[in-house]
């Protein structure tokens, strides 16, 4: 998977996690933190999986 595709996948998954956490808990700070964490982990996964 190309870097740009991995970044877009991370962005989509991170956004989905952030929205679910935000609406589920009402905690915007935790939602943003988890969303960015998912984005970074998916993006960094390319170096491990490739």
N, C-alpha and C positions, 0 to 999 in steps of 0.2 A: 504494500500500500504506500502510495506516495506521501510525502510529508504534508502537503496541503490537504490531502484527503484525511489524514490522521488528525490534523488540526481541526478540520470541520467536524469530524466525528466527535472529538473531544469537546468542541464548543456546543454541539447539539446535546450530548449527554450531560455536560456540566449545566447547561441551561435547564434541562429537564429535572435534574436533581435539585437545583436551586429553587425552581418553581414549586416542586412537590414539598420540599422542606419549608419554604416560606409560607405556603398556604396551609400546610399541616401543623406548623408550630407557631407561626406568626413572628418568628425570629429572623429578621432580615440579615443580621450579621452572620449567623450560623449558615444561612442559606447561601450567602455569597462565598463564605469560606469553603463550604463543601463543594459548591459549583466550580470554583477555581481549582480546588484540589483534584477533582475528577478530570478537568481539562488538562492539568499538568501531568497527571498520571497516565492518561490516554496518550498524550503526546510523547512522553518519555518512554512509553511502552514500545515505541518503534525501535528504539536502540536495543532493547532486550529481545524482541520477537524477530527482528530481521536478521 
